[in-house]
Amino acid sequence: MPLSHTVKQQEEIPIVQKLYDLYKTFYSYSLLFPKKDKYTLGAKCERYILSTLELLLAASSTPQTEKLVLLRQANVKFDALKILLRLAREICAIDAKKYVTLQTQIQEIGRMLGGWQRSLNNIQQPIRELA
């Protein structure tokens, strides 16, 4: 499969695009972190964003029966990210305005992730009932 097709396919997945945008926003903010926080808390947030992105990409290309496991793993990473960002705000590594911007993106991604999981739960429940 040509690379251009793969990139186009990924851009068509709205939650992947939203997470991609979140990373770009966070990256620009992380450059402003105090040095001691940039390589600890900032780096950890960055890894969680990227891990969530990887898991969502994996979920988008796996068989229906395996998607839910990957989405649950992504959800755990994403929940940890939310806590770390709140901590970054509380220790003043990022200011309130930047935190609100990140929170707006995070809330939208969270709704999309929850919706994806619920839709898979609804699909898999009737399958379990038939078994």
C-alpha positions as CSV (number, residue, x, y, z in Angstrom):
1,M,0.0,0.0,0.0
2,P,1.5,3.4,-0.9
3,L,2.4,5.7,1.9
4,S,0.1,8.5,0.6
5,H,-2.9,6.1,0.8
6,T,-2.0,5.2,4.4
7,V,-1.7,8.8,5.5
8,K,-4.9,9.7,3.8
9,Q,-6.7,6.8,5.4
10,Q,-5.5,7.9,8.9
11,E,-6.6,11.5,8.3
12,E,-10.1,10.2,7.6
13,I,-10.4,8.9,11.2
14,P,-11.6,11.9,13.1
15,I,-10.3,10.9,16.5
16,V,-6.9,10.2,15.1
17,Q,-6.8,13.7,13.6
18,K,-8.0,15.2,16.9
19,L,-5.2,13.4,18.8
20,Y,-2.7,14.5,16.1
21,D,-3.8,18.1,16.7
22,L,-3.6,17.7,20.4
23,Y,0.0,16.5,20.1
24,K,0.9,19.6,18.0
25,T,-0.7,21.9,20.5
26,F,1.0,20.2,23.5
27,Y,4.3,20.2,21.7
28,S,4.2,23.9,21.3
29,Y,3.3,24.4,24.9
30,S,5.9,21.9,26.2
31,L,8.6,24.1,24.7
32,L,7.6,26.7,27.3
33,F,7.8,24.2,30.3
34,P,10.4,25.0,32.9
35,K,13.5,22.9,32.1
36,K,13.1,20.6,35.2
37,D,9.5,19.8,34.1
38,K,10.1,19.6,30.4
39,Y,12.1,16.4,30.6
40,T,10.0,14.7,33.2
41,L,6.3,15.7,33.3
42,G,6.3,17.1,29.8
43,A,8.0,14.1,28.3
44,K,5.6,11.8,30.1
45,C,2.6,13.7,28.7
46,E,4.1,13.5,25.3
47,R,4.6,9.8,25.5
48,Y,1.0,9.2,26.7
49,I,-0.3,11.3,23.8
50,L,1.8,9.3,21.3
51,S,0.9,5.9,23.0
52,T,-2.8,6.8,22.7
53,L,-2.4,7.7,19.1
54,E,-0.6,4.4,18.4
55,L,-3.3,2.4,20.1
56,L,-6.1,4.2,18.2
57,L,-4.3,3.6,14.9
58,A,-3.9,-0.1,15.8
59,A,-7.6,-0.2,16.7
60,S,-8.6,1.4,13.4
61,S,-7.0,-1.4,11.5
62,T,-7.8,-4.5,13.6
63,P,-10.7,-6.9,13.2
64,Q,-13.9,-5.8,15.0
65,T,-13.5,-8.4,17.8
66,E,-10.1,-7.1,18.8
67,K,-10.8,-3.3,18.7
68,L,-12.3,-3.0,22.2
69,V,-9.2,-4.3,23.9
70,L,-7.0,-1.7,22.1
71,L,-9.5,1.1,22.8
72,R,-9.6,0.2,26.5
73,Q,-5.8,0.4,26.6
74,A,-5.9,3.8,24.8
75,N,-8.5,4.9,27.4
76,V,-6.1,4.1,30.3
77,K,-3.3,6.1,28.7
78,F,-5.7,8.9,27.9
79,D,-7.0,9.0,31.5
80,A,-3.4,9.1,32.8
81,L,-2.7,12.0,30.4
82,K,-5.6,14.0,31.8
83,I,-4.2,13.6,35.3
84,L,-0.7,14.6,34.3
85,L,-1.9,17.7,32.5
86,R,-3.9,18.7,35.5
87,L,-0.8,18.2,37.6
88,A,1.2,20.3,35.1
89,R,-1.4,23.1,35.6
90,E,-1.3,22.9,39.4
91,I,2.5,23.1,39.5
92,C,2.4,26.0,37.1
93,A,4.3,24.2,34.3
94,I,1.5,25.5,32.0
95,D,-0.7,28.5,32.5
96,A,-4.4,28.4,32.9
97,K,-5.2,29.6,29.3
98,K,-3.0,26.8,27.8
99,Y,-4.6,24.3,30.1
100,V,-8.1,25.3,29.0
101,T,-7.1,25.0,25.4
102,L,-5.8,21.5,26.0
103,Q,-8.8,20.6,28.1
104,T,-11.1,21.6,25.3
105,Q,-9.3,19.2,22.9
106,I,-9.1,16.5,25.5
107,Q,-12.9,16.6,26.2
108,E,-13.7,16.2,22.6
109,I,-11.3,13.3,22.1
110,G,-12.7,11.7,25.3
111,R,-16.2,11.9,24.0
112,M,-15.1,10.4,20.7
113,L,-13.2,7.6,22.4
114,G,-16.1,6.8,24.7
115,G,-18.5,6.8,21.8
116,W,-16.3,4.4,19.9
117,Q,-16.2,2.0,22.9
118,R,-19.9,2.2,23.4
119,S,-20.6,1.4,19.8
120,L,-18.4,-1.7,20.0
121,N,-20.0,-2.8,23.2
122,N,-23.4,-2.5,21.6
123,I,-22.2,-4.6,18.6
124,Q,-20.5,-7.3,20.8
125,Q,-23.4,-7.6,23.3
126,P,-25.8,-9.2,20.8
127,I,-23.0,-11.5,19.6
128,R,-22.4,-12.7,23.2
129,E,-26.1,-13.3,23.7
130,L,-26.3,-15.5,20.6
131,A,-23.4,-17.7,21.9
